Amino acid sequence: MDNILEVNAIQTFIGQFHILEGVSVQVRRNAITVMLGRNGAGKTTTLKSILGLTPPRHGTVVFDGQEIQGRRAYDIAALGIGYVPEHRAIFRNLTVAENLKIAERKKGDLDSKADFIFGLFPDLKRLIRLPGNHLSGGQQQMLAVARALVADNKLLLIDEPSEGLAPILIEQMMEAIRALSATTTVLLVEQNFFMASKLAEYYYIIDDGRTAHEGKMVDLIEDKELIHRTLGAAVRKG
Amino acid sequence: MKRPNFFRSNSTLFGVLAAIILLSVLGFATMGQVPFVRTTLSGLTLGSLYFMVAAGLTLIFGLMDVLNFAHGAMFMVGAYLGWQFYTNPTILFGILPLILALITGLFAANILRHYLMGVNLSEKAQKSIVPALVLISLVVIFLAVRGLDILGMAKTAMVATMTASDPLGEISAQEPLAIFWVRPILMFIAGLLLAASAARPGDKTQVVYSKELKSAWITVGILAVATVVAVVIRESGPVAVLLLNADLRFFASLLVGALCGAGLGAAIEVSLVRPLYVKSVFLVIATLGLANVLRETIMVLWDPLAYQMTRPPLFSQPGKAENIGAWFSGHNVTVDILGVTFPSYRLFIILLGVLMIITLGVVMKYSRLGMIIRAGVQDRTMVEALGINVRKVFTIVFMLGAALAALGGIGAAPFIPVQPNMGDAYQLQAFIVVVIGGLGSFSGAAIGALLLGLARAFGDYFALKFSLSPAIAEASTVIIMAIVLLVRPAGLFGKKE
């Protein structure tokens, strides 16, 4: 089976709001898949629904051959899903070392991954003893990604890694995501179309809580009209 | 890059310590040595007790957004049960098998779920079977404790303390085993029924992992053995405890008080708090109600009277030790410290408080649990998204907090009256400590407790000296809270939201 994750027509409610009205996403193993769409289209909620943080009310989520919808979030994550939330949600009152250590699922995870992680983000090694709130925005974002790499994850859900980063840091982040996609599968949410188009192999466009378009990134890049119609502002920004 | 400056990043801590030292020097100069040292020591004693109540309160709030108004009741329950263990543990040994039997049944929930979820039931039957099972189990519990002389067992202990006679002579005869064994079995059945209702028979959407099933079998097995042991030692246990060296018995009663608090805390979290996490406003009402229920239960069992727990011989030999060293050989009731005659037991409370601060501080800073708690205070969703079972951590924190409050209660029992509302004042002060220290901050609770204990003691001293109303002393803590909140609205160590 070449799909590590299959999201089939999930519907999610937050309070009384019907946020997702039928999102379907297939994530192919060892590739980068990106979800595009306007603000508030439901991309972040889709990631949270996969992870069980906002459990879907209808539809199925199949990860690595087993249905996971309805399970508790910690249980789903422990199956091997790493999550990099938006807004660089690291633990600000913990040191960099502790931020990484807490992500261990078994003893020694961090030791065995340390070389790989610090190879991707050499800055973090230097900052290892600092508390999270002493880091700059870019360093915090790198820590958030690094944290998801500590445990043995088969799938990484990465939410807007470029948000609020300076152009030079975006380059570095892209390099890192490309490098880590050699060993794991990535499902990316990204507003920055330039970054998404450079990284991803497959794309999904989420609009108004539904999957609107899907296909190969190479085809989307050609289709200027579709980009303009569905993503509008997002392209100009990139 | 900003270098972390040790002094700058701990500026609040040093600021507060500097203020305390400054005030101390002022106090020392104006008050004279003897009253100053005495008041400081009293303040430290109070601060130790405040800390033990406040530590749990602040962590429970920080992690779960729960204002636990039943925390003072834990203090009280710890004092009562520890005191009972010290003076006459008959009632504890008499009830233990029943509680263990009930818990054994409850822990079978996952096993029952595994076997019952496949049963074919109509949707209507599924809905009605849950309350029916709960109702039946309540009837069974009633049958199990019917005619059990709990009141008598409590009263015996009461008489034993009040007359200060030989407690061994006061052990009431318990039911013969031939009659008694029915009770734990009924309790076990009641536990099974409750577990079955929690297992939602017929609901096929549930999942039971083989790992969970296995651990449930092991837990039930261990608990069943423990129940049988508890039944067997029911009569010999109290005698053996009372024959123990009184000092040893006292330290054991500290442990028993804390363990009872831990057990009660875990039970409250799982049964009452967990279903209400999503509606934290209801939790205020639920825990307030629970505090009342616990207080009334204690009143029924022990009558609304105030008792005095006797100090263990270690702290009650007549005379005054000339210094701490002399106390180690004399075990005197008072010790001379810098010219002040101070009760040795209160020094023990200060020591206990300091030990607890250090132990908890080390756990919070260096253990994985402490790391998860600190992370969870900031963002518990993200902790869960890392694959950590946050609910389990909630239960552990609730349990630890309750245990610490109960330890404070039994620790305080030898010098404050043991009575149903003994926890209320400490709960109120602990809330103030938590607000001053910053909600959810452990070091805030430690510093806040120190500050408040000293404020209260010095307030009392000055109120007495200038013959002011004692209400002023009581207000001193609230005044400090007001000042701190004016300067730092999130508390001393609170995070700006």
Interface residues (C-beta under 8 A of the other chain):
Chain A: L51 L53 G70 R71 R72 A73 Y74 D75 A77 A78 Y83 P85 A89 F91 R92 N93 L94 E98 K101 I102 A103 R105 R129 L130 P131 H134 R147 A151
Chain B: K2 P4 S9 T205 V207 R368 M371 I372 R374 A375 V377 Q378 D379 T381 M382 V383 E384 A385 L386 G387 I388 N389 V390 K495
